[in-house]
């Protein structure tokens, strides 16, 4: 009786991966999906809690970035997701805290992740910003209409005392 009850209450799913010959259909070659390897310095631990942010537009000088670059998601200073840039509507996973030590510091309800782009050819990490990044929640999908390069404004500036005397023919001001 118990086995029959379990079978009635269970849902089964199986997926058959086609063999090489099955990848040909009516003479047309169906390309195998490219397996993208996340660089070690951009790797993160997969979590059972996650959200996805789709980027509609990346507003940067197009000569700066390429399809080898990565969009990276952070919660404060903790890397929570990364995806290779593949153009409009690239989806960036943002992992959430699921109660385990390995996801400590990951996004929690209401956190707003910040995004950066990793330029592969230079190793540079550029901060990105947007006014319309929605707060993180588990299983959410959000569209970010535009990400821009973050412009950092100095908090203050100062001039040093002119050296030597400012009335000399040449003076150095730092």
DRENLO-827945 format. One record per residue: residue number from 1; x, y, z of N, C-alpha, C in turn. Coordinates in Angstrom, 2 decimals. Layout:
N
{NUM, {X, Y, Z}, {X, Y, Z}, {X, Y, Z}} ...
END
This chain:
174
{1, {0.83, -1.19, 0.00}, {0.00, 0.00, 0.00}, {0.88, 1.27, 0.00}} {2, {1.92, 1.29, 0.84}, {2.79, 2.45, 0.94}, {3.48, 2.73, -0.39}} {3, {3.96, 1.70, -1.05}, {4.64, 1.89, -2.34}, {3.68, 2.47, -3.37}} {4, {2.44, 1.97, -3.42}, {1.45, 2.51, -4.36}, {1.15, 3.97, -4.04}} {5, {1.06, 4.29, -2.76}, {0.78, 5.67, -2.36}, {1.92, 6.59, -2.77}} {6, {3.18, 6.16, -2.56}, {4.33, 6.97, -2.94}, {4.38, 7.17, -4.44}} {7, {4.05, 6.14, -5.21}, {4.07, 6.27, -6.67}, {2.99, 7.23, -7.15}} {8, {1.84, 7.24, -6.50}, {0.77, 8.16, -6.89}, {1.11, 9.60, -6.55}} {9, {1.85, 9.82, -5.47}, {2.18, 11.17, -5.02}, {3.51, 11.68, -5.56}} {10, {4.18, 10.91, -6.40}, {5.49, 11.30, -6.89}, {5.43, 11.77, -8.33}} {11, {6.33, 12.61, -8.64}, {6.48, 13.11, -10.00}, {7.86, 12.70, -10.47}} {12, {7.93, 12.05, -11.62}, {9.19, 11.58, -12.16}, {9.49, 12.33, -13.44}} {13, {10.77, 12.61, -13.63}, {11.20, 13.29, -14.84}, {12.56, 12.72, -15.24}} {14, {12.71, 12.47, -16.51}, {14.03, 12.05, -16.98}, {14.33, 12.79, -18.26}} {15, {15.59, 12.99, -18.46}, {16.04, 13.74, -19.64}, {17.07, 12.89, -20.35}} {16, {16.85, 12.66, -21.62}, {17.80, 11.88, -22.39}, {18.71, 12.84, -23.15}} {17, {19.99, 12.68, -22.97}, {20.95, 13.50, -23.69}, {21.23, 12.81, -25.02}} {18, {21.02, 13.51, -26.13}, {21.21, 12.86, -27.42}, {22.67, 12.49, -27.66}} {19, {22.86, 11.39, -28.37}, {24.22, 11.01, -28.73}, {24.65, 11.81, -29.96}} {20, {25.88, 11.61, -30.38}, {26.42, 12.37, -31.52}, {25.53, 12.27, -32.76}} {21, {25.06, 11.05, -33.07}, {24.26, 10.88, -34.28}, {22.93, 11.61, -34.19}} {22, {22.39, 11.73, -32.98}, {21.10, 12.40, -32.82}, {21.23, 13.91, -32.98}} {23, {22.46, 14.43, -33.00}, {22.63, 15.86, -33.18}, {22.44, 16.28, -34.63}} {24, {22.29, 15.32, -35.55}, {22.02, 15.61, -36.95}, {20.53, 15.43, -37.19}} {25, {19.89, 16.43, -37.76}, {18.47, 16.34, -38.02}, {18.20, 16.80, -39.45}} {26, {17.76, 15.86, -40.31}, {17.46, 16.17, -41.72}, {18.62, 16.88, -42.41}} {27, {19.81, 16.43, -42.15}, {20.97, 17.00, -42.82}, {21.46, 18.30, -42.21}} {28, {20.78, 18.83, -41.21}, {21.19, 20.08, -40.58}, {21.93, 19.75, -39.30}} {29, {23.05, 20.38, -39.11}, {23.83, 20.15, -37.88}, {23.31, 21.09, -36.80}} {30, {22.95, 20.51, -35.69}, {22.53, 21.31, -34.53}, {23.76, 21.45, -33.65}} {31, {24.26, 22.69, -33.48}, {25.51, 22.83, -32.71}, {25.31, 22.49, -31.25}} {32, {26.35, 21.87, -30.69}, {26.33, 21.59, -29.26}, {26.49, 22.92, -28.53}} {33, {25.80, 23.08, -27.43}, {25.98, 24.33, -26.68}, {27.41, 24.43, -26.15}} {34, {27.96, 25.65, -26.23}, {29.32, 25.88, -25.75}, {29.32, 25.86, -24.23}} {35, {30.21, 25.11, -23.65}, {30.34, 25.06, -22.20}, {31.30, 26.16, -21.78}} {36, {30.80, 27.11, -21.02}, {31.61, 28.24, -20.60}, {32.17, 27.96, -19.22}} {37, {33.46, 28.06, -19.10}, {34.13, 27.83, -17.82}, {34.33, 29.17, -17.12}} {38, {33.82, 29.29, -15.91}, {33.99, 30.51, -15.13}, {35.43, 30.58, -14.65}} {39, {36.12, 31.72, -14.89}, {37.49, 31.85, -14.39}, {37.52, 31.69, -12.86}} {40, {38.58, 31.10, -12.36}, {38.70, 30.80, -10.93}, {38.43, 32.02, -10.05}} {41, {38.97, 33.19, -10.43}, {38.82, 34.38, -9.59}, {37.40, 34.96, -9.64}} {42, {36.53, 34.43, -10.53}, {35.13, 34.87, -10.59}, {34.17, 33.77, -10.16}} {43, {34.70, 32.69, -9.61}, {33.83, 31.58, -9.25}, {33.12, 31.87, -7.92}} {44, {31.97, 31.26, -7.78}, {31.14, 31.44, -6.59}, {30.47, 30.11, -6.30}} {45, {29.97, 29.95, -5.09}, {29.29, 28.72, -4.69}, {27.82, 28.84, -5.08}} {46, {27.34, 27.82, -5.78}, {25.93, 27.77, -6.16}, {25.09, 27.67, -4.90}} {47, {23.96, 28.36, -4.87}, {23.07, 28.34, -3.73}, {21.69, 27.86, -4.17}} {48, {20.94, 27.32, -3.25}, {19.56, 26.93, -3.58}, {18.65, 28.15, -3.64}} {49, {19.11, 29.28, -3.12}, {18.37, 30.54, -3.21}, {19.06, 31.44, -4.22}} {50, {18.32, 31.91, -5.21}, {18.94, 32.76, -6.22}, {17.90, 33.59, -6.96}} {51, {18.40, 34.67, -7.54}, {17.58, 35.54, -8.39}, {18.40, 35.82, -9.64}} {52, {17.74, 36.32, -10.67}, {18.43, 36.65, -11.91}, {18.13, 38.08, -12.31}} {53, {19.17, 38.79, -12.72}, {19.06, 40.16, -13.19}, {19.44, 40.16, -14.67}} {54, {18.52, 40.60, -15.51}, {18.75, 40.67, -16.95}, {19.13, 42.10, -17.31}} {55, {20.24, 42.26, -18.01}, {20.71, 43.59, -18.37}, {20.28, 43.90, -19.79}} {56, {19.45, 44.92, -19.92}, {18.95, 45.30, -21.23}, {20.00, 46.08, -22.03}} {57, {20.72, 46.96, -21.34}, {21.72, 47.77, -22.03}, {22.90, 48.04, -21.11}} {58, {24.10, 47.89, -21.66}, {25.32, 48.22, -20.94}, {25.87, 49.47, -21.57}} {59, {25.87, 50.57, -20.85}, {26.24, 51.86, -21.38}, {27.71, 52.15, -21.09}} {60, {28.57, 51.55, -21.91}, {30.02, 51.74, -21.81}, {30.55, 51.95, -23.22}} {61, {31.73, 52.50, -23.30}, {32.41, 52.60, -24.58}, {32.61, 51.18, -25.11}} {62, {32.01, 50.87, -26.26}, {32.04, 49.51, -26.79}, {33.45, 49.02, -27.08}} {63, {34.41, 49.93, -27.25}, {35.78, 49.49, -27.48}, {36.40, 48.94, -26.19}} {64, {35.76, 49.23, -25.04}, {36.29, 48.77, -23.76}, {36.00, 47.30, -23.50}} {65, {34.85, 46.80, -23.96}, {34.48, 45.45, -23.58}, {34.17, 44.59, -24.79}} {66, {34.19, 43.27, -24.56}, {33.95, 42.31, -25.64}, {33.18, 41.11, -25.08}} {67, {32.95, 40.13, -25.92}, {32.23, 38.93, -25.48}, {33.10, 38.05, -24.58}} {68, {34.35, 38.40, -24.37}, {35.21, 37.66, -23.43}, {35.11, 38.21, -22.02}} {69, {34.36, 39.29, -21.83}, {34.27, 39.94, -20.53}, {33.10, 39.38, -19.72}} {70, {33.13, 39.65, -18.44}, {32.15, 39.07, -17.52}, {31.44, 40.16, -16.73}} {71, {30.14, 39.98, -16.54}, {29.39, 40.83, -15.61}, {29.36, 40.07, -14.29}} {72, {29.71, 40.75, -13.22}, {29.86, 40.11, -11.92}, {28.92, 40.79, -10.93}} {73, {28.25, 39.98, -10.10}, {27.34, 40.50, -9.08}, {27.97, 40.33, -7.70}} {74, {27.85, 41.37, -6.89}, {28.36, 41.35, -5.53}, {27.26, 41.73, -4.55}} {75, {27.32, 41.16, -3.36}, {26.52, 41.64, -2.24}, {27.54, 42.20, -1.25}} {76, {27.57, 43.52, -1.12}, {28.65, 44.19, -0.41}, {29.95, 43.79, -1.11}} {77, {30.88, 43.14, -0.45}, {32.13, 42.74, -1.11}, {32.20, 41.25, -1.37}} {78, {31.06, 40.56, -1.32}, {31.03, 39.12, -1.52}, {30.53, 38.82, -2.93}} {79, {31.33, 38.08, -3.70}, {30.95, 37.69, -5.05}, {29.79, 36.70, -4.98}} {80, {28.67, 37.03, -5.63}, {27.48, 36.18, -5.56}, {27.02, 35.68, -6.92}} {81, {27.69, 36.08, -8.00}, {27.31, 35.58, -9.32}, {28.16, 36.19, -10.41}} {82, {28.23, 35.51, -11.54}, {28.98, 36.01, -12.69}, {28.44, 35.36, -13.95}} {83, {28.46, 36.11, -15.04}, {28.03, 35.57, -16.33}, {28.84, 36.24, -17.42}} {84, {29.26, 35.46, -18.40}, {29.98, 36.00, -19.54}, {29.03, 36.91, -20.31}} {85, {29.52, 38.10, -20.68}, {28.69, 39.06, -21.41}, {28.35, 38.49, -22.77}} {86, {27.05, 38.42, -23.09}, {26.65, 37.92, -24.40}, {25.65, 38.84, -25.07}} {87, {25.70, 40.10, -24.70}, {24.85, 41.09, -25.35}, {23.58, 41.38, -24.58}} {88, {22.66, 42.03, -25.27}, {21.40, 42.45, -24.66}, {20.71, 41.28, -23.97}} {89, {20.21, 41.56, -22.77}, {19.51, 40.62, -21.91}, {20.40, 39.48, -21.40}} {90, {21.68, 39.78, -21.19}, {22.53, 38.84, -20.48}, {21.97, 38.69, -19.07}} {91, {21.81, 37.46, -18.63}, {21.25, 37.21, -17.29}, {22.38, 36.95, -16.30}} {92, {22.34, 37.66, -15.20}, {23.37, 37.54, -14.17}, {22.73, 36.87, -12.95}} {93, {23.24, 35.71, -12.54}, {22.69, 35.11, -11.33}, {23.19, 35.86, -10.10}} {94, {22.34, 35.95, -9.10}, {22.74, 36.54, -7.82}, {22.32, 35.55, -6.74}} {95, {23.30, 34.85, -6.18}, {23.02, 33.80, -5.21}, {22.60, 34.41, -3.87}} {96, {21.76, 33.66, -3.17}, {21.26, 34.10, -1.88}, {21.73, 33.20, -0.75}} {97, {21.66, 33.72, 0.45}, {22.04, 32.98, 1.64}, {21.01, 31.88, 1.88}} {98, {21.48, 30.63, 1.98}, {20.56, 29.52, 2.19}, {20.76, 28.83, 3.53}} {99, {21.41, 29.52, 4.46}, {21.60, 28.97, 5.80}, {22.88, 28.18, 5.97}} {100, {23.65, 28.02, 4.91}, {24.90, 27.26, 5.01}, {26.08, 28.22, 5.16}} {101, {27.19, 27.71, 5.68}, {28.39, 28.53, 5.83}, {28.94, 28.99, 4.50}} {102, {28.81, 28.17, 3.46}, {29.38, 28.51, 2.16}, {28.65, 29.67, 1.48}} {103, {27.44, 29.98, 1.94}, {26.71, 31.10, 1.34}, {26.60, 32.29, 2.29}} {104, {27.41, 32.29, 3.33}, {27.43, 33.40, 4.27}, {27.84, 34.68, 3.54}} {105, {27.09, 35.75, 3.72}, {27.36, 37.03, 3.07}, {26.63, 37.17, 1.74}} {106, {25.99, 36.10, 1.27}, {25.23, 36.18, 0.02}, {23.98, 37.02, 0.23}} {107, {23.28, 37.33, -0.84}, {22.10, 38.20, -0.79}, {21.02, 37.64, 0.12}} {108, {20.36, 38.55, 0.80}, {19.18, 38.21, 1.59}, {18.05, 39.13, 1.17}} {109, {16.86, 38.77, 1.54}, {15.66, 39.52, 1.17}, {15.88, 41.03, 1.36}} {110, {15.70, 41.81, 0.29}, {15.82, 43.26, 0.35}, {17.19, 43.82, 0.01}} {111, {18.23, 42.98, -0.01}, {19.56, 43.47, -0.40}, {19.55, 43.90, -1.87}} {112, {20.35, 44.88, -2.19}, {20.49, 45.31, -3.59}, {21.90, 44.99, -4.04}} {113, {22.04, 44.00, -4.94}, {23.38, 43.66, -5.40}, {23.99, 44.78, -6.22}} {114, {25.31, 44.83, -6.24}, {25.97, 45.77, -7.14}, {26.71, 44.97, -8.20}} {115, {26.91, 45.59, -9.35}, {27.44, 44.90, -10.51}, {28.72, 45.56, -10.98}} {116, {29.60, 44.72, -11.53}, {30.87, 45.18, -12.10}, {31.07, 44.43, -13.40}} {117, {31.91, 44.99, -14.26}, {32.30, 44.26, -15.45}, {33.78, 43.97, -15.35}} {118, {34.13, 42.70, -15.58}, {35.53, 42.28, -15.57}, {36.00, 42.28, -17.01}} {119, {36.96, 43.16, -17.32}, {37.53, 43.26, -18.67}, {38.63, 42.21, -18.77}} {120, {38.38, 41.17, -19.55}, {39.29, 40.03, -19.63}, {40.67, 40.41, -20.14}} {121, {40.75, 41.25, -21.16}, {42.06, 41.52, -21.77}, {42.97, 42.35, -20.88}} {122, {42.41, 43.16, -19.96}, {43.24, 44.00, -19.10}, {43.23, 43.54, -17.64}} {123, {42.26, 42.72, -17.26}, {42.14, 42.31, -15.86}, {41.49, 43.37, -15.00}} {124, {40.97, 44.41, -15.63}, {40.36, 45.53, -14.90}, {38.92, 45.19, -14.49}} {125, {38.53, 45.65, -13.30}, {37.16, 45.48, -12.80}, {36.55, 46.87, -12.73}} {126, {35.49, 47.12, -13.51}, {34.86, 48.43, -13.57}, {33.52, 48.39, -12.84}} {127, {33.34, 49.31, -11.89}, {32.08, 49.41, -11.17}, {30.98, 49.90, -12.11}} {128, {29.79, 49.30, -11.97}, {28.63, 49.71, -12.75}, {27.55, 50.18, -11.79}} {129, {26.67, 51.04, -12.28}, {25.59, 51.52, -11.43}, {24.33, 51.72, -12.25}} {130, {23.21, 51.71, -11.56}, {21.92, 51.96, -12.18}, {20.96, 52.41, -11.09}} {131, {20.05, 53.26, -11.47}, {19.06, 53.74, -10.51}, {17.91, 52.76, -10.35}} {132, {17.81, 51.77, -11.25}, {16.63, 50.91, -11.19}, {16.94, 49.45, -10.87}} {133, {17.92, 49.19, -10.02}, {18.19, 47.81, -9.59}, {17.22, 47.48, -8.46}} {134, {16.44, 46.46, -8.69}, {15.42, 46.05, -7.70}, {16.07, 45.23, -6.59}} {135, {15.47, 45.28, -5.39}, {15.99, 44.49, -4.27}, {15.91, 42.99, -4.56}} {136, {16.88, 42.26, -4.01}, {16.97, 40.83, -4.20}, {15.85, 40.13, -3.45}} {137, {15.28, 39.10, -4.07}, {14.40, 38.16, -3.38}, {14.53, 36.82, -4.08}} {138, {14.37, 35.76, -3.33}, {14.57, 34.42, -3.87}, {13.64, 34.15, -5.04}} {139, {14.18, 33.58, -6.09}, {13.48, 33.19, -7.32}, {12.97, 34.37, -8.16}} {140, {13.45, 35.56, -7.87}, {13.00, 36.74, -8.63}, {13.78, 36.86, -9.94}} {141, {13.14, 37.48, -10.91}, {13.82, 37.87, -12.14}, {13.54, 39.36, -12.35}} {142, {14.60, 40.11, -12.59}, {14.48, 41.55, -12.75}, {15.17, 41.97, -14.04}} {143, {14.66, 43.02, -14.65}, {15.32, 43.59, -15.82}, {15.92, 44.93, -15.41}} {144, {17.21, 45.07, -15.66}, {17.90, 46.35, -15.43}, {17.97, 47.02, -16.79}} {145, {17.26, 48.13, -16.95}, {17.17, 48.76, -18.26}, {18.53, 49.26, -18.75}} {146, {19.38, 49.71, -17.83}, {20.67, 50.24, -18.25}, {21.66, 50.22, -17.10}} {147, {22.86, 49.73, -17.37}, {23.97, 49.83, -16.42}, {25.00, 50.77, -17.01}} {148, {25.49, 51.68, -16.19}, {26.48, 52.67, -16.61}, {27.75, 52.48, -15.80}} {149, {28.85, 52.95, -16.35}, {30.09, 52.98, -15.58}, {29.89, 53.95, -14.42}} {150, {30.23, 53.50, -13.22}, {30.09, 54.34, -12.04}, {31.11, 55.47, -12.09}} {151, {30.66, 56.67, -11.88}, {31.55, 57.82, -11.85}, {31.83, 58.14, -10.40}} {152, {33.08, 58.06, -10.03}, {33.48, 58.32, -8.66}, {33.89, 59.77, -8.54}} {153, {33.19, 60.49, -7.68}, {33.53, 61.90, -7.43}, {34.36, 61.99, -6.17}} {154, {35.40, 62.80, -6.19}, {36.21, 62.92, -4.97}, {35.41, 63.58, -3.86}} {155, {35.69, 63.18, -2.64}, {35.01, 63.76, -1.49}, {35.56, 65.14, -1.17}} {156, {36.85, 65.38, -1.46}, {37.46, 66.68, -1.22}, {38.69, 66.80, -2.10}} {157, {39.21, 67.98, -2.22}, {40.48, 68.20, -2.90}, {41.18, 69.33, -2.17}} {158, {42.46, 69.40, -2.37}, {43.23, 70.45, -1.72}, {44.47, 70.79, -2.54}} {159, {44.95, 72.00, -2.36}, {46.19, 72.43, -2.96}, {47.24, 72.53, -1.86}} {160, {48.44, 72.14, -2.20}, {49.51, 72.30, -1.22}, {50.02, 73.75, -1.28}} {161, {50.83, 74.10, -0.33}, {51.41, 75.43, -0.30}, {52.35, 75.58, -1.50}} {162, {52.29, 76.67, -2.25}, {53.18, 76.85, -3.40}, {54.65, 76.79, -2.97}} {163, {55.45, 76.15, -3.80}, {56.86, 75.99, -3.45}, {57.72, 76.28, -4.68}} {164, {58.76, 76.94, -4.69}, {59.14, 77.89, -3.64}, {58.18, 79.08, -3.64}} {165, {58.66, 80.20, -3.29}, {57.84, 81.41, -3.20}, {57.00, 81.58, -4.48}} {166, {55.69, 81.85, -4.37}, {54.82, 81.94, -5.54}, {55.16, 83.10, -6.46}} {167, {56.02, 84.02, -6.02}, {56.37, 85.16, -6.86}, {57.62, 84.92, -7.69}} {168, {58.20, 83.71, -7.57}, {59.35, 83.35, -8.42}, {58.85, 83.08, -9.85}} {169, {59.77, 83.04, -10.82}, {59.34, 82.78, -12.20}, {58.66, 81.42, -12.37}} {170, {58.99, 80.44, -11.57}, {58.29, 79.16, -11.65}, {57.93, 78.70, -10.23}} {171, {56.75, 78.18, -10.10}, {56.24, 77.73, -8.80}, {55.57, 76.37, -8.98}} {172, {55.77, 75.51, -8.05}, {55.15, 74.18, -8.08}, {53.99, 74.16, -7.10}} {173, {52.81, 73.84, -7.60}, {51.62, 73.68, -6.74}, {51.13, 72.24, -6.92}} {174, {51.06, 71.52, -5.83}, {50.57, 70.13, -5.90}, {49.11, 70.07, -5.48}} 
END
